[in-house]
Amino acid sequence: MNYRPSPLAGLPPVTKNLLIINALFLLATWVLRNSFGIDLTHYLGLYFPASENFHPAQFGTYMFMHADFMHLFFNMFALFMFGRVLESYWGPKKFILYYVITGVGAAVIQLLFKYIDYTNAASLLTGEQIAIVYEQGAAALREYKNFTNPDMANFNYVLNGSMVGASGAVFGILLAFGMLFPDTELMLLFPPIPIKAKYFVMIYGVAELFLGVANFAFDNVAHWAHLGGMIFGFFLIKYWEKKGI
């Protein structure tokens, strides 16, 4: 009999459990949506605080939700590659604290910039139109519908659209890896060339800053959340270094 070890064998406990939990959340999302018509995203995704769908617990739950398999795969692949190294270096308690803080921090930064989008979108509407969106918008999006008026539709998406994914915490992990192991060489896929971790992180950070400032909202990616995870990660690591933790 041939024995093949599990791909998760040998992983430190927090990284392994995060991989399992995130996969289970996506599986539960599929099952509940397809079998019972219940979309977990409406409850566990992160909403703008002015939305009727918002709940403070979403600052924690959103990072376990993913839009689809590929969204999950890329986040979990990065967690698998870099999270296990950091957890082995820091230990499980410090690693999970870092993961949660950067994930929550990413959400805070994203919502701060979403407030700018909210005010800009609201400025294009009349008071009556804003009231209609508040009354009908959330229900419309739950039925995968939106307003025909493009300005009302945009305002509704800003107000009642949700954010999901572990990307903020994952970008915090990338930042930590680059700071703690700066000269480690990583092999890029496109182009297939080696690059030191510190330069890889710098390129990613600059790219996310550019995309956030350019307001590439059409790509449906929370760029400010990515940058927020890196910002919170940077200051948390510096704080730990200062305190000798």
N, C-alpha and C positions, 0 to 999 in steps of 0.2 A: 504494500500500500504506500503510495506516495503522499507525503504531507506537504501542503503548501501553506505557509504562514499567511495570516491575514495582512492586507496592506496597512492596517492600523496597528499591527503588532510592533511593539517597541516605541510607539509614540508616547510622549509624556501625557499625563492624564487630562489636563485642561484642553490641550490642543485636540486630543482624540475626542473628548466629549463635545467640544464645540463643533467639530466636523459632523458628529452623529446628530446632534440636536438640530443644526441647520438643515441637514438632509431630511430629518423627520418633519420639520416645519413645512418644508416644500411638499413633501408627500401628503401631509395632512391638508395642506391648501388644495392640492389636486383632488383628493378624495372628497372633501367636504363640498368643493365647488361643483364637481361633476355628479356626485351622488345625491347631494341634498340642497344644492343651490346656495350654499353658504360660502361667502368669500371672506376668508380670514383677514385679508388685507384691509377690509373696512374696519376691522377692530384692532389689529395689531400694527398696521402701518402707521407712520408718523404723519399727523395732519397739522396744518397751520392752527395755532391756538384759537383763532376766531371761528374756526369751522365747528359745526355741531358734532362732527365726528371725533374731535380731539379729546384725548384723555392723557393726563401726565404720565401714566405708565408706558405710553407709547415711546417715550425717550429710551426705554430699555428694550421693548418688544420689537421695535422696527428693525433692529440689527439682526434678528433671526429670520426675517422674512425676505424672500427673493422673488423676483418677477417671473423667472423661468429657469430651466436647467442650466443654460449657459451662464446666466448671471450668477447662479450658485457655484458652478464649476470654477470660474475664474477667481472668485473670492476665496473659495475653499482651497484651491490649488496654491494660492499665495500664502494662505494660513498654514497649509501643510508644509510648504517649503521653508518659510521663515519663522513661523510661530513656534515650531518645535525647537528651533535653535535658541530663540529667546527664552522659552520656558525652561529649557535645560540650563541656561545661563543664569536666569533670575530666580527660578523656582516657581511652582504653580501659583502661590498666593500673590506674589508681585506681578506675575504675568497676567492673571485674570483681572487684577485691579487696573493694570495698564490698559488692557483690552476694553474694559467697561468705560473707563474715563475717556479714552479717545473716541469710543463709539458715541457716547453721550455728548462729548464736546463737538464732534462732527455735526450732530443734530442741531446743537445750539447755533453754530456758525451758519449752517444752511438756513435755519429759520430767520436769523437776523437779516440775511440778504434776501430771503423770500419776502420779508416785510417791505423791502424796497420795491420788489415786483408788485406786491399787493397795493401799495399806495399809488404806484404808477398806473396800474390797471384800473384802479378805482377812479382815478382822475379823468378817465375817458368816458365815464358813465354818469348818468343822472342819478339822483337819489332814489327815484322810483325803480330804475333798472337794478341798482345795488340791492334794494329791498327784495326784488323778485329773485335775484340770484341767491340771497340768503334764505328765502322761503323754499325755493324749488331746486336749487343747484345740487345739493348733496344727494337728494333722491334721484335726480337725473343721472348723475355719474354712477350711482349704484346700479342703474339699469343700463350702463354703458351708453348713455346719451348725453347730449350737451345742447346749448342754445345755438340757434342758427345765426344770431348776431355775433360776429367774430369777437367783438370787444367784451361782450357778456360771457362768451364761451371762455375766453382767456382769463377773465376775472374769476370765473367759476373754477377753472382748473387750478389757479393759484390758491384760491380759498379752500377748495375741497379735494384737491389732488393729494395723494399720499406719497411718502418717500419710504422705500424699503431697501434693505441690503446691509451687509456687513462691511461695505467698502470703506466707510470712515475709519473703523477700527483696523481694517487691513492696511490702509495707507499709513495709519499710525505705526503699525508693525514694520512696514517698509522703511519708515523714517528711523525707527529704533535700530533696525538692522544696519542701516547705513551709518548711523552714529557710533554704534558699538563695534561694528566690524567693517570699518570704512575701506580697507584695502582688499577685502575679499572680492575675488573676480566672479562675476556673473556672466553667463552666456546668453545673449539676446537671441530671440528667434528671428526677428526681422529688424536689421540684418543680422546674420549669425556671426556676431563678433563678441569678444569678451569685453567687459566694462567693469570697472571697480564699483563697489556698492555705493560709495559716496557720490560718485558722478551720476549713477543711475537714479538715486533719490533726488539729486538736484534737478535733473532733467524732468523727472516726473512732477516735482513741485512747481517748477517754472511753467510747465505745460498746463497744469491744473489752474494756476493763477491766470494765465492767459485766457484759457477757456472760460473761466469764471467771469473775468472782467469783460470779455467779449460777449458774455451773456448768450452762450450757445444753448439756449433753452430747447431748441428743436431736437437736440440729440437725446433728450430725456435722461440725461446723466446729471447727478447732483455734484457738480464740480466743487462747489464751496464746501460740501461735506467732506470730500476727499482732502481738500486743503485744511479744513478744520481739524480732521484727525491728525494730520501732520503737525499742525500748530500746537494742539494740546499735548501731543506726544513729545514735542521738543521741549516745552516748558516743564512737563512732568519729569523728564529725564534730567534736565538741568536742576530741578528742585531736589531730586533724589541725590544727585551728585553733591550738591551744596550741603545737604543734611547728612551725607555719608550713608544713605540707606542702601 
